Amino acid sequence: MDPGAVAERGFLPFLAFDIEQRRYKKCADGTRRMDVKRRPVAFASHSDAAIFSYYAYLLKLPYEEELRNRGLTENVIAYRRFVPPKCNIHFAHEAIAEIERRGDCEAIALDIEKFFDTIPHDALKRLWGHVLGTDTLPPDHYAVFKAITKWAKADRSEVFKTLGIGRRQAENWRQPATLCTPREFREKIRGGELISVGYMIKGGRPVGIPQGSPISAMLSNLVMLEADSAVAEEAKERGVYYRRYSDDILLVGNPDDVTCVEKTFKAAMATLGLDINDDKTKRARFTPDGDGLLNASEPLQYLGFVFTGKRVLVRPQTIAKFIQRMKRSVRSASRAATAAGRQGRSGKIRRQELYARYSHLGPTQAMLKRQDSPTLRNNFYTYAVRAAREMQRSEIKRQLRKHWPRLNAEIELAGG
């Protein structure tokens, strides 16, 4: 919180790694093919993260004021606090309700390709100064700007290897334990040439900020300020529903008007140097049938939900991923039980832990006393039930009707 200290600070490199997500896709011949989606993330040191978090807080109030002045409070929905609180369940529900209200309309979902990786530094710096009301960033803000744009990184696996941290120890790492001393950092990390540049050069200019820092979400909204303003103004004139959730954009309205707003959005992205992922662009034409229900040219996927015109469902891929994660956890619990049996302890699978994370039962009071965390209180099952309740869609609960017997069958199969 000391501007002078921040202005003179030497920020540490980010610890970088990829989050891998397995995806199963249905092929034309009916078989299922698995591929792995890798999302690069990077985390700052504890003290650097505290500084980034504080400066995100300093930018929040003037940014929110800009949104109010530009009439964008309803259009930008990601990484912001709403009263009452809202999450993607509410945002998806509102969008679906808008489609149902309009009836005969078109919905287009657009996706910005590699959004965080290609955020332009020059536009970010200019808009950072704009919300602060200055042409030149104050020294402390400029130091934070440099740290988040001219950022350096060290690969996590290489760092662990160099420091002699094994896989099991790394998986069970408990913060706030430090990875190494300053001397070890200088001698082994920097001295071992493990540090590399994190940002990229695109079109002759530096781009990209790390995804994972406490300030990155704030800056991803900030850099889109002028684009959001231009697109929202065009959308308002044409009666088009415009929402942006980070890099996911939704347009709903008359087909001709939606096409015009889509062109405006693409032009705004071209000005920023950002690209639209055409492979992820989805268009759905909704038309009422004789009974007043909607028919969709194809299901619309938005914020983890699928709208067919008549039904709202959780994305099947999300449920499949949840089931795969459940199966892996059961196998892991089985191995742990076997190891415990060899040591003379109970060799039974600890069902209560699995029920807490993968069923409607949730955690016991004893578990919450040991570790009371949001991730333990809320699992995917409770999330789906909440979505069914908020959206008043019983079909979402029916998606999970076989989950309880499936979980128990997996446990029995594993010897539990």
N, C-alpha and C positions, 0 to 999 in steps of 0.2 A: 504493500500500500504506500510505499515511499517512492514517489516519482523519480527522485534522484538516483536511488539504488537500482530501480528497474532500468533507467536509461543507461547505466554503466554495467549492467549485468551481462555475463557471458553465459548464454543458454547452452545446455547440454544437447547432444544429438537425441533423436527419438529412437525408441526401441521398436523396430518394424517387423511385422510378420504377416502372413496371409491367413485369413479365415476361410477354411474350405467347406463348401456346401455341396453335398452329393445330390444330384438331380436325376430323376428317372423320366425319360421321355418315350412316348409311345411311337413306334415306327410305323411306316405304311403297311408292312407285312404283319403287324399285330404284335411283334416282339417289343420288349422294353430295353432301351439303351441308357446306360448310366454315363453321365459326364460329371465333371467336378468344376464348380464355379469358385474361383478364387477372388476374394475381396481383400485388397491390401489395407491394413490398418497400422497405425503408429501411435505409441504412447509416450508422453513426456515424463521426465523425472518428477518426483513428488513436488518439489519446490517450484519447478517450472510450471507444472500443472496448476498449482495454486495461483500463480501470477496470471496464467491464461484465463482461469476461471474468473478472477477479479476483473480483468479487462473486458471479458464478455459481459459481466454485470454492468460495467461503466458504459458500454455501448448499447445495452438493452433499452434503457429509458429513452435516449434520443432516437433510436431506431423505431421504437413503438410510437413515438410522437410523429415521426415521418409517415408511418403507416396510417395513422389517424388523419393527418393532413391530406394525404393522397387518396383517402378512401379505400385502403387496401386491407383493413383489419379482417375482413371475411374471406379475402382471396388467398392470403398466405397463411397456411395452417400448420406447417411443420415447425418443430423446435420452439414453440411459443406456449405460454401459459394462458389458459382460458378460464373464465369464471362463469358457470361451474366448470370443473376440469373436463377436458375432452381428450379422447384418444382416437386411433384410427377406426374403431368401431363406430363412433359418433360421426366422423367425417364421411365414412362410406355410407352410413345410414342416411345422412343428409343428401348426399349425391344421388342415391337411389330414389329417395323420396322426390327429389327434383325431377328426375326422369319420369317417374310415375305421374307427377303433377302435370307435366307438359304433354305426356302421351305420345303424340306423333313428333318425334325428334331424332337427332343423331348425337351420339356420344363418341368423342375421340380421346383416347388416352395416349399421351406422348411421353417419351423418356429422353432425358438428356444423357448423352453417352459420356461415361467417365467424368461425372460432374466435378467431384472434389479434385480429381487429378488434373483437370484442365481449367480451373478457375484462374482468370487472368489477373496478374499482380497489379498491373497499372490501373485497371478499373477498380480493383479492390481498394487500392491506396486512395484514389480520388474520392470514392464514396465514403470511405472511413473518415476522411477529412470533412466531407460534406455534412455528415450527421453530427460531427463535433462543431461545425460552424467555422471551420478554418481551412485555408488553402494549404497550409503546411502542418503536418502532424507534429504535436508536441514531442520532445525528445523521448519521453517514456513510451508513448504510443508508437513512435517510430521504431523503438527497440523491439517492442512486441511484434509489430508488423514484420520487421526483418526476420525475427525468430520463427515466425509461422510461414513465411514465404521463401526465404533463402535457407530452408531447413535442411539439416543433415540427418542421416539415419544410420543405424547399425542393425544388422540382421540379428534377430533374437536367437535363432539356433546357433549361429556362429559365436555370439556372445556367451551363451551357455556352455558351448564346447570349450571355448578359450578359458572360461573361469572354472571349468571342471564340474559344472552342474549337470547331473544326470537327468534322464527323461522323467523318472518317477519324482525326483526332487523338484524338477521344474513344474510338473503338473500340479504338485501340492504346495506350490510357493505361497507363502502367506505374507501379505503386505502388513505393515510397512517395512518389512525387512529389506535392507538394501542389497543390491546385487554385488557391489564391490566398493572398496574405499576409493577416494580420489586418486591415491597413488596407483592403485591397480588399474583404474580407468586410464590414467596417462600412460602407464607402461604396457598394459595388455590390450586395451581396446584401441586407443589412439595409436599407441606404438605398434600394435599388430596390424595397423592399416585396415581396421574393420569398418571405418566410417566412410560413407559415400554421400553423394548429393541426393536429396530427396525430390526436389522439384524437377520439372522438365522444361525444355525449350520447344515452343510450338509456334510456327509462323514467325520465327525470329524474336519472340518475346517470352520471358519466363512465365510459367503457369504452374498451378497446382499447390494445394495445401494438404497437410496430413489429415487423413480421416481417423478421428479417434481422440483428438485433443479437446479440452473443454471449451475452446473458443471456435472450433471449426464450424459447428452448426450455426452459430451466430453469424459468422463471416459468409457462409454459403447463402444465407438469406440477404445479407447486406449487399453482396455483389449483384444480386438480382433486382435491386430496388427500382432502378429506372426501367428495366424490362417489364417487371410486374406492373408498373404504373402505366406504361404504354399499352400493354395487352389488356389490362383491366378496363382502361378507358374505351378502347375499341369494343371490348365485350359488352360493356354497359350500353354503348350506343346501339349495338345490334341485338341486345336482349339475350346475350349468350352467358351461360353460367361458366365462370372461370375459377378454378381452384388449382393451387400449386402446393404439393406436399414434397418439399425438397426438390428432387429431380423428376418427380411424377406429376404430370400435368393433365387435367381433365377439362374438356370443353363440352358443353351440352347446349343444344339449341336447334334452330332451323338449319338444315344441311348447308344451304348457301352461306348463311351468316357464320356458321362454324368454320367453314372453309376459309372465309376471309380472316377470321381471328387467328386461325392456324397459320396463315401466311404472315400475319403481323408478328406472331410469336417466333416463327422461324427467322424472320428478318432481325428481330431483336437478339436472337441467339447468334446469328452470323456477325452482328456488330460486336458482340462480346467475344467472338471467337470460339463459341461452344457449338457442339455438333448434336444433331438429333439422331437417335438410334432408330432408323427406319424399320429395322427388323422387329422392334418392340412396339411400334405404333399399331394400335388396335382401333378399329372403327366398328361401331355397332349401330344399326338403324332400327329404331323402335317404332312399331306401328300397332294401333289398337285392333283387336279382333272383334268379331260380332258380339262377344260377351263383355266387351269393355276391358279385357285383359290385354297385356302387351305381348307382342311377338318380337323377338330380336333376331336380326340377320345373323348374329353370332353372339355368344355370351360375352358380357363385358367384365373384365377383370380389373379390380380397383382396390388398392390397399389391403390385399389379402383376401378379398371376397369376390365371388362370381355372381353376377346378376343375369339371369336368363330371360328376364321380362316377366316371368311368373314366380320364379323362386330365387332366393338368396342363399348361397352356400359358402362355406369356408373353402378356399382353394383346395382341390383334391391333393395337389402336390404338398401342401402344408400338412395335411393329415398323414400322408404317406411318410413324410419326413419325421413326424412325431412318432409314428409306429416304429420306424427304423431305429430311432433313438431309444425308444422303450425296449426293443429287443436287445440292443447292445447293452443297455443297463442291466437287463435280466441276466445276460451272459456274464457280465462283469461281477454281478452279485453272486452268481453261481461259483465263479472262480474264487472269490473272496471266502465263500463258505467252505469250499474244499480246502483252501489253505488254512482256515481256522480249525477245521477238523483234524488236520495233520498235527496241529499244535496242541491238541487236547481240548479245544474249546468246541462250542456248538457248531456243527457242520450244516445247520439249516440256513436256507436263504432268508435274509431279513426282509420279509414281505412288507413290513410297515413302511420301510424307506421307499420301496417301489410304489406302494399305494399312495404315499404322500406326493410323489412327483408325477405319477401317471394315472391317477384315477380321481373320481369325484370325492373320495374320502378326505383327501388333503392330509396335512400333518397333524400329529397328536399334540396335546398340550406339552408333553414332555419334550418333543422335538423343538417346539417353539421356544421353550425355556433354554434349550441348548443353543439354538440358532434361529432367531426370529428375523427373517429377511423376506422382502417382497417376492423373491424368486422361489422361496419355499412355500409361501402362502398362496401364490398364484401359479398354477401350472397350466398347460395348454387346455386341459379339459375344463377347468373353471373359466378360462378365457372364452372358450366356445359357448359354454352355458351362459356366460354374461352377454355375449353377442346375440344369442338367441333371445334373451330377455329384452335387451335394449332395442333390438330391431323387430321384436315380436314375430319371430320367424321360427316356427317349430321344426322346419325342415333341417335347420342347423343341428338341433339336438338329435334328430334321427340319423345324422351322419355318424354319430358316436355310439349308436345303440349296441353295436357288437364289441365295443372296446373293452368293457369289463370282463366278459368271458374270454376274450382274446388275451388280455393281460394274465389272467389266471392260468390259461392253457400254456402260455409261454413259461410261466414259473414252474408248472408241473413238468413240462418237457425238460426244463433245466435241472430237474431233480429236487424241486422245492416242496 
